[in-house]
Amino acid sequence: MTMARQAPRTELKLRERAYDAFTEHLLRSEIKPGQFVTQRELVVLTGQPLGAIRELIPRLEAEGLIITVPQRGLQILPLDIGLIRNAFQFRMILEREAVASFTQSASDAAIEQIEAAHRSIVASAQKGMTDALVAEAQRVDREFHEKIVDELNNDIISKAYRVNWIKVRLIRQSETSLDEDLVIPVMHEHLAIIAAMKRRDPAAAVEAAVAHIMNARSRALKLE
């Protein structure tokens, strides 16, 4: 009985490791959007067994991270205008609700902690930009949005948001990565949202969040 229980857990761990390895390589641009890959190549890339890769593929298909193309194989999701519009629209739908809710329910301490992290990035950036600071800004950026979404306390939304985040990150790497030129503007856009949160003004917080997301969308669509 114990061994029977352990087998599914081991398989689950292998699948999760394969998924984590795949997305890590994807976000590092070691797998490119639009690229065709084989199951064997994914085995080599992720370091996970073929069985785990075969079980991983339906999940990646369901999440839209790969597409099975008849007679050609597995294609990493291609970046196009449709994907950009869909990903940002989905993000907008989720974050409008999340920002409004967070503004009303988050503790003063939580909001102040978020604000302090952003102000620290801005202060450091004004002294000089480094690769380490850009990486830290990316972390603060991601954690800000994820914390707001996670406060909805809805696992379905949180998981969907993270999959969509991968797609947005791929778009940003291609078009609008949070590089040196964007660190301070993005932090200031966040601070506008945070200021409305501190005032407990959901409408203003949502308005600032919408402006922030639309700015990112515009950069991705090269409308600026």
N, C-alpha and C positions, 0 to 999 in steps of 0.2 A: 504493500500500500504506500509506504514511504517513497519507494523508488518510482511508483506510478505518479506520485505528486511531484517529485523532483523533475521528471522528464519534461512535463509541460512548462515548468518554471524555467528550466534550462533553455528550452526552445524559445520561450518568450524573451529571455535575456539576449539570446543570439539575434532575434529579430530586432530588438531595440538597439543593440549595438550596431547592427547593419544599418538601421535607419539613421542613427546618430552619425555614423561614419560617412554615409552617403551625403547627408545634408552638410556636414562639415566640409567635405571636399567640394561640394557645390558652392558653398559660400566663400571658399578660398579660391574659387575660379579654376580649380583643378579639373572640374568637369564644366564644360561650357554650355550655356543655353543653346538649344538647337542641335547639339552634338548627338550622334548615334553611338550607342554602346551595346555591348553584348553582356549576357549574364556572366560569362567568364571574365570579362574585363571588370565587372563590378566586384567579382570575387577577389581579384587581385587588388583592386583599388581600396576596398573596405577591409580586406583581411578576414572576411567572414566566409563560412562554408557556403557551398552552392545551394544547399537546402534552405538556408536562411535567406539567401538572395531571392530564391524562387517564391518564398512566402512574403518577402518584402514587396515585390513588384505590384501585387494587387493594391496594397496600401498606397504606394507612390502614384499609381494610376488614379485611384479614388481621390487623392489629394491634388491631382493635376500637376504633379511634379515630373512625371514622365508620360509619354504617349506611346502606345504600341502602334507602329505603322506597318501595315501589311506588306510582306515581302522585303521590308527593310530593317525591321527590328525595333529596338527601344530608342526613343528620342527624348532627350532632356527637353523640358518645356521651352519652346522658342519664345523669345521676347518680341512682341508686336504691339501695335496700338490697342488692339482688343484686350490683351492681357493687362496693359497699363491702366486702361479705363476701368476694367472690371475689378482689378486689385484695389485701386484707390476708392472706387465706389463702395466696395465691401468694407474697406477700412473706415470710410466715412460713416456708414450705417452703424457699425459697432461702436465707434468712438464717440459719436454724438450722445448715445445713450449712456455710455460709460462715464464720460466727462460730467454730464449732468448729475448722475448718481453720486459720483465721487465728491463733487463739489458740496453736496448736501450731507454726505455721511462720513467723510474722512475726518480724522481727528486733526486738531490744530497742529499737534506735534508732527504728524505724518506730512502735512503740507509744508511745514517749516523745514523739515528734513530734506524734502525734495527741492525746495527753493535754495537751501544752502548748497546742495550739490551742484546746482546750475550756476549759482553765483561764483562758486569756486572755479568752475571751468572758465567762466568769462574773465575772472580776475587773472587766472594763469595765462589765458590766451592773449590778453592785452600786454603781457610781459614778453611773449614770444611763443610761437607755435612749434611743437615737436610732434614726432610720430606717436610718442607715448600719450601725449595730450589728446591727439585726434582719436586714438583708441579709447581713451577714457571718456571722451565726449560721446562716442558711439555707444559705449556701455550705459552712460547716464541717459542718453536718448532712448535706448531700447527699454531700460528699466522703468523709465517714466511712463511710457505708453502701456507696458505690460502690467504695471502695478494698478493703473487706473482700470484697465479691463478686468484684471483678476478680482478687483474689489466687487464686481458684480456677483462673485461667488457662483459662477456657472461654468462647470467644466467643459461643456460643449462649446460655449463661446470662447473660452480661453484657448482651447485646442485649435479651433478654427482660426482664431486670431493669429496664433503662432505659425500655422501653415501659410496664411496670407502674408505674414511678416517675411517669411523666406522669399516669397515672390516679389514683394516690395523691395527687399534687400538686393535681390538680383537686378531689379530694374535700376535701383540706386547705384549699384556698382557699375552698371553700364552707362548711366546718364547723370545721376545726381548724387554720387557718393558724398558722405559727410566729410569732405576734405577740408583743408585749411581755410578756404574762402567761405565755407558755409558754417563752420563751428559757431562763431559768434552770432550770426543772424538766426540760426536755428535755436540756440540757447535763449535768445531774446524773444523769439516766438513762443517758446515754452514758458518763459517768465511772464508773458502776457496772459497766458492761460492760468498760471499759478496765481497771479495777482487777483484775477477774478474769483478763483477758488477761495483765496484768503478772505475776500469780501462776502463769500457765500452767495455769489451771484451766478446761478447755473446758466442763465441765458447768455451772459457776457462770456463765461468760460467756454460754452459751446461755440459761440461766434468766433472767439479767438482760435479754438481748435480747428474749426472749419477753414479759417483763413490759413492756418499752418499746413493743413493737409492739402489744400488747393495750391499752395505755393510749391509743395513737393511734386504734386501732380503736374503742374505747369512746367517745372524743370524737366520732368520725365518726358513730357510731350514736346519739349523744346519750344514752348510758346513764349518764353521770356526773351 
